[in-house]
């Protein structure tokens, strides 16, 4: 084996090392994203999304409704369990963003259920009375029960104005 390695060119050894690193990066992507959450976007761009929570948002939509003189922003959609085991549902953080994409206002809401079994879904609905008029879209994320900063962006919806 040592004689074989001596005959291999540095190019071949470099290519083998690169293949090994890439394969490890694919196989261990959940561990990598858990340690460095910013890598989740890179994996998603490569067609290898990583979902550490085992939950996904579907059909997120928002609308403005009137209740007398009050405007109310209503955000609704579904939460689906995509894991192979039961999963707890964390709090929801909803962020209203302006034309420049920056957050204008954020609030949290409790999920309608504490947990979901594999494949189950539950509908959610959150409201904001008198939303800022410069809001253009809403981002819905999961946050830890005691966290104020969102960890993963998972669904967006325009305000349909």
N, C-alpha and C positions, 0 to 999 in steps of 0.2 A: 504494500500500500504506500509506503514512504517513497518507493521508486516511482510510483504512478504520480504522486503529488509533485515530485521534482520535475517530471516531464511536462506537467500542466503549465501552460503559459500564465503569466499574471493576468492577462485578459480573461482567460477561462476561469481562473480562481475568483476574480472580481465579479464576473457574471454569476457564478455559483453563489457567492456571498449575497449578491443583490437579490437573487431568486429566493434565497433562504430568508432574508429580511422581509421581502414582500409577502411571502407565504405566512410568516409569523404575524405580520401586520393584519392579514386577512383573518387568520384563525383566531387571533387574540384581540379582535377589534372591540369587543365589549369591555374587556379589561382596559384597553388603551383609552377608550372614550370615557370610562369611569374615572380614570386618572387625569385625563386631559379632555374635558368636555368640548373644547373648541374644535377638536378633531372630528366631531360628529358631522359637521358640514362637509368636510373633505370626503369622508366615507360616503355620504349621501350623493355628492357630486360624482363619485365613481360608480354609483349604482349599487352601493352596499350600505344601505341605511342601517343605523344601530338604534334600537329602541330599548333603553335600559329599564323603563318603567313597565313595559308590557301593556301600555294603554295608548290609544290613538283617538284623535278627534275626527269626526266625520260630519259633513253637512253643516258646518258652522256658518251662520248667517246673522245679520243684524238689521234692525229696522228702527226708525223713529216713529213713535206713536204719540198721539196727543191725548191728554186727559184733562179736559177743560183748557186752561191756559198753560198747563205744564207739558213740556216735551219729555218723553221717556225713551231712552235708548234701551232696546231689548235685544239681547244676544242669546241665541239658542243653537243647539246642535246635539250631537250624540257623542258619548264616550264609549269606546269599544275595547274590550279586553282581548289582546292578541297574544297573550302569554299561554303557556301550557299548564299554568297553575293559577289558583285564585290570586288576585292582586288587589291591594288596598288602593283606594282612589284618594289622592291628595287634594288639597284645596285648589281652587282655580284662581288664577290672577288674570284679570282682564285689563288691557291697556288700550287707551284711546290715543291714536297717533294723528299728527297733523300732516299737511302736504309734504313737509320735508322728511317725514318718516320718524320724527322724534316723538317720544311719549309726551302727551299733554296731561293725561290723568290716568291713574290706575286704581283699581279696587279689587278686593278678593271676594270670593263667594264659596260657600260650601258645595261640595258635590252632592247630588241628590241621594247617593248611596255611599256607604262606607267601603264596599268592596264589590268586585265582579268575579264571577267564575269564568273560565276560559270560553271565549266566543260570545259572552253576554254583552249587551249594550244597555245603556241608560241614557235617557234624554236629560239635558240640563237647560236651564234658563236663568239668566241673570239680567238685572235691570239697573239702570242708572238714571235717576231723576235729574233733570236739567243738565244734560251733558254740555260741555263746552262746544260752542257752535263751530269752531275751527277744526273739530275732529273729522277725519275722513275715513279711517278704518280702525278695526279692532283686532288686537292680537290676544289669543287665549292661550294660556300656558298652565302647566301644573307647577305648584310650588309646595315645598314642605310645609307642614302645619305651622311651624314657627318662623318660617322664612319670609322676608319681604322682597327678596330679589328672585326673579324667575330663573329657572335653570335650563329650561328647554322650550323653544318656540315650537308649537305644534299645530296651530290652526289660525287662520286669519279670515276676516270677513269685512267687506266694505259696509259702510253705514247706509247705503241705498238712498242717499239724499238726492 
